[in-house]
């Protein structure tokens, strides 16, 4: 046999052979021997055979019953292990086959217990992974919500940069060189009085949606909406390009987009409007301004005030820029000097320029069919 034990009296199969020999062969051999050598009569032979056969059967039954009891005991021990009543290895002193079965079962049970512990450890690890995955998903969802909120104020190309800023640098109060753009709808109050309230809101939403996309495309940040007025900041986060030029390019594209909106609204028989834009470059204070209950991250300073005054001075379809904004461009635009102008709350005059268009191309793309003499 593969287990290596020999078939002896101490084995179950050996006991079966002994029992079969006692029940089948021994009575016959003994009767034959006595009949031929002891000269017993046939009647005595029958009685003797019957007695010997009964004794052999009882002896064989006793041997098999002992092995059967061992098998029953093995079965009970296995049932206890299965139900959890018993955790110790099975110990049976009996036939070699049964002892071998118990030994192999103990080995198998030990391996199963090891696998069970390993499975429990893996299940625990999976629970930890699931928890970490859930936390990671929540963080990812929070970051996505943060991106969506930020993307309302800056372009998608700047969102990652804002999120990656460390130690809250972006939210610290600082003084920086920036370019401010103000844009406002001309005669908005009069236009709004002629329109239903819901139509005014729809017009503003249409207008702001187009303008904000243009700001984001040119690496600007939306500061705020004030009624029909829009305020944007350039050079605060993204270092792509020259921020005065980015602001001027934004203004030109906003003017072109306004003409398209005007054309579509005229075709629909709706109210039309023009916008005026003021741009100025200078040092501004950037930080959280407000109260404990309401904070606003914005820019303040003289350059911001000048940009607002230039926007107020601009006629519909005009883009007025400060001197520093004009001087810091690289020659990509046409300018018309407006000379020195005095603005509110400022003693010294401000030198400003009117943006006529791109240096290459038709200047009429900004001012319709009007052209302006002069070039800066």
Buried (B, 14 or more C-beta within 10 A) or exposed (E): EEEEBEBEEBBBBBBBEBBBEBBBEBBEEBBEEBBEEEEBEEEBBEEBBEEBBEBBBEBBBEBBEEBEEBBEBBEEBBEBBEEEEBEEBBEBEBBBBBBBBBBEBBEEBEEEEEEEEEEEEEEEEEEEEEEEEEEEEEEEEEEEEEBEEBBEBBBEEBBEEBEEEEEEEBBEEEEEBBBBBBBBBBEBEEBBEEBEEEEBEEBBEEBBEBBBEBBBBBBBBBBBEEEBBBBBBBBBBBEEBBBBBBBBBBBBBBBEBBBEBBEEBEEEEBBBBBBBBBBBBBEBBBBEBEEEEEEEBBBEBBBBBBBBBBBBBBEBBBBBBBBBBBEBBEEEBBBBBBEEBEBEEEEEEBBBBBBBBBBEEEBEBBBEEEEBEEEB
